[in-house]
Amino acid sequence: MAGITLYGIANCDTVKRARAWLAGQSVTFEFHDFKKAGVPAADLDRWLDAAGWERLLNRKGTTWRKLDEARRDAVGNSADARELMRAEPSLIKRPVVQWTDGSITVGFDADDWALRIR
């Protein structure tokens, strides 16, 4: 069985909290930094299938707000969102976690995570 992989950006506050929480629970995990290692296409496809593009696309962050209106309005389906997230990894809501059972979660939820690591 595969281990836990946490995907995100090292300087993201939510990713920092998530990493600290996992470390505080003595959970071993691999960290994949989008900025340094990119977004693996196959992983992005798996996340889109598991969580849906609406959940995965971060429309609240600075990167989204900096996009021109036409580019934001052009995102209407999974393929559009995938293309944009590949070009702008900061548009992926963070963290994305692949758990040991292969399931995917998006965002940090300590209560949910506590159940997953038992």
Phi, psi and omega in degrees: 000138181288157178277189179273133174238126177254123181253138178174204180237130188303324184269005177286129182299320180293321177295319177300314179297318181295316179296318179295321180296312179300315179298320179294336177267005182059037179264128177277133180208160175258138177253128178247112182270117179303321185292325182268322187249358180077181179251111179297127184303317181295323178294316179301318178298318179296318179295319179298319178295319185282319188251338184086148185292328181296323180284324186280331183279119182275102181265005182256348187274172181300319183299318179296314182295333180281342178292147177289155187302321180298320180291320177296316182293337182284350181273105183230359180203179184298320181295317178297314181297319179301312181300315181293318179292328176293321181284327184229082183304336179294348178279356177274125178297140187235157349280158168258131181236131169257119183273169183300333179275002179091353180288160184238136170234155179235128182093171182251122178223099185302321181296314178296316182296323179300323178290327183286333184266359180292000000 
